[in-house]
Amino acid sequence: MNRKMRLVPGLILFFASSAFAQEPTPAPSPAPKPAMTRSQSQKTIIATERKLWEAWKNADLKPYKAYLSADSVMIGDSGVANKTDSMNQMSSMKCEVKSYELSNIKVTFLNNDAALITYQGKQDAMCGGQAVPPTIWASSAYVKRGGKWYAASHQETTAK
């Protein structure tokens, strides 16, 4: 009997430890999204730049909130502005955009997560009661974060 009493706690310990040692089978993880190809990234960057121009034309700040990086920098005639300041300027300065056209678009990849888009813009618009330059050369720097491309900087120079 004494021997059986010593065996029972040992068997309980053995079965309990084997029950706890089994790990539940994890649910299969979803397959990771394949990385964007350069061609896909190029199309995304160009489409995003066009969406931002269309947002300017329609006085719609939502695309700027969505597509500008949190640390974005805009460079213009009045200086350098961060995302918040540039969005405040856009909301306070009323623009009437009759038309615009982007051409000579080129995307240059600096690495897998950074690219520069350059192009010529033609525009027929008034902002704050002043005509904007009819033709500009522009560049925007894009960064990829979390698999999504964001505009990190924008600069324009009046064409001569």
N, C-alpha and C positions, 0 to 999 in steps of 0.2 A: 504494500500500500504506500509506504514511504517513497519507494522508487517511482510509483505511478504519479505521486504528487509532484515530484521534481520534474517529471517528464511533461506534464500538462502545461506548466508555465512556459517551458521551452518550446513546445509545439505552438502555443498561442503567440509567442514572440516571433517564431519563424513565419507563421502564416500572416501575421500582421505586417511584418517587415516586407514580405514579398508583395502584399497588396498595395502598400504605400510606394513600393519601388517602381511599380508600373506607371508609366506616364501616359496620360491620355493621348491618343493619336491626334495631332493638330490638324485642323482643317487645311486643305491645300491653299497655299498663298496664290493670289492672282498673279498671273505672269506679268513681269514688269513691262511697262510700255517701251517699245523700241525707241531708241534715240532718233531724233529728227535728222534726216540727211541734210547736207548743205543746201540742196535744191529746195527741200521743204522749208528750211529755215529762211532762205532767201525770199521765197513766196510769202511767208508769214510776216517778215520784216516789211516788205513792200506793202502788203495789205494793211498792216498796222499803221504805217506812215500815211497811207491814203485815208484810213479811218480818222486819223487825227486831223487831217486837213478838212475832211467832210464835217467833223465835229466843230471846227473853227467856223466853217461856212454856216452851220446851223445853230451856232451859239449854244452848243451842247457840251457841258463839262463832264458828263458821265464817262465818255471814252478817255478823257485825260486822267480821271481818277483810276480807271482800270488799266491803262497802258503805260502810264509814266511810272518809272521806278520811284520808290519812296525817297531816294537820295538824288533825284534828277536835278539837272542844272540847265536853265534856259539862258541863252546869251543873245542879247539884242541891243538896239540903239540906246536903251536906257540902262544897260548894265547886265549884271548877272543876277538871276533869281532862282530860288529853290522851288520845289513843286508847289508848296502852299502859296508863296508869294506870286508865282506866275499864274496860278489859277485865280487868285484874288484879282490880279490885273486884268485877266481875260473876262472875268465876270463884271468888273466895273467899267471897262472900256468897251463900249458898244461898237461892233463892227457890222457893216453891211457888205457882204461878199456877193457880188453878182456872179463871178465865175473864177475858176482857177484851173490850171493844167500843170501836171508834173511830167517832165521829160528827161531824157539823158540819165535815167536812173541806173546807178551802179551800187552793188553791195560788195564790200570788201570785208572778208572775215579776218579778224586779228588773231583769233584762236577759236576754239569750239564754243566758247561762251561769250564772245564779244565780236561785234561787227559794226561797220561804219557804212551808212547809206548816204550817197551824194546824189544830187540831182539839180535840175533847173526848174524853177517854179515861175509860172506866169499867172498873174492875178489881177482882177479888176475888183478893187475893194476900197472902202473907206473905213478907217478906224479912228474913233474920237474926233470925227469931223475932218480928218486929214486923209488924203489919198495915200495908199501904201505904194511902195515902189512896184512898177508894173512887172519887172523881171528881177528875180533873185537867184543866187546860187545858195543851196542849203546843204547842210550835213546834219545827220542825227547819229548819235552813238547808241547802240543797242546792247543790252546785256541779257544773258539767259540765266534765269534763277528759277529753280524748282521745275525745270523743263519748259518754262514759258519765257518768251522774249518781251522785254520792257524797254521803252525809250528812256535812256539815261541822260541824254543831252541833246540840245538842238541849237543850231546857230544859222543865221542867214546873213548874206552879204548882197548888197544891191549890185546888180549886173550893170556893166557899162557898155 
